């Protein structure tokens, strides 16, 4: 399931001030706090969403990355809904036991976030397959500390705030709430001497170039999974995956419907009346299409196995060609004379040559006569 927009979660505009963001967060978090909504999963989820949204939008660097890249720009840089909000609720719940001081690096191992990349392809590329190179903003494991977040030769120690438990308790009179430790983010560990390259994160930001092999027959909405190409895991955790979602661009001739292709072919009045043979384009080259005499506009012709072979296997679809009789324009004097002569001759034939035309006007005459009675 895709994440909701952080600004929508807090109900603020994208240009909202820091004070407005903080005020909006306080309102949403207070309304949906778990202690006010026991056994309410929806409220709990909203509370976590608000925490994560505030953690990003209240940090100028994270906010800038989110505004530019969306969720992909901050995946792996949030605490997943357990943000430090003690400054907001301090006047209600009291001070956190042992709280205060700077936040240590996150020392617990966690899998990196999955990423999504939208890949636009032409119809030909989607049908025949291709290889493309893409660039994605992501985080990768820090090579200096190999993902631990700690300076080489050092290790994480028990958190001084929670004593290694990962949880702290806030109390104001009879009201007591247990929350994730804001210093260690629930890991129970903190890094006293962080890596100078990643500053304790265990990962660094970079733009990564990847080669994606697109199999033949993919369609809009299909996804290609690149294992381990998502965000780097926290402090040595396994990297997430990258999902490349396919979107096929509109084609100038064909429209795709599953494994079938559709196209419209304009034909002249003479070809429709007398019949003929046309060259029809397909994705594999041109083929001959025989147009029988007296073909009406909108007639559908099916060319077997000239469509698409699905990436999931099975038979090849068809190419469905709908002919559309085109009325000539910019007629010469001679052409007009010929058509006027033809029109006079045709009027004498009536229903025999234009049965639909004749029956339609017969129906109109009957309708008008009945209306006037």
NORKA-V383198 format. One record per helix or strand. SS is the DSSP state (H for helix, E for strand). FROM is the first residue (numbers start at 1). TO is the last residue. Records with the same first field share a line. If there is no record, write none. Layout:
SS: FROM-TO + FROM-TO
This chain:
H: 6-10 + 18-32 + 41-57 + 60-73 + 86-93 + 123-128 + 269-274 + 333-352 + 355-372
E: 110-110 + 115-121 + 130-141 + 150-150 + 157-158 + 167-172 + 175-180 + 189-190 + 194-194 + 203-214 + 223-226 + 234-234 + 242-248 + 255-257 + 260-268 + 276-282 + 285-291 + 300-303 + 309-309 + 316-316 + 319-326
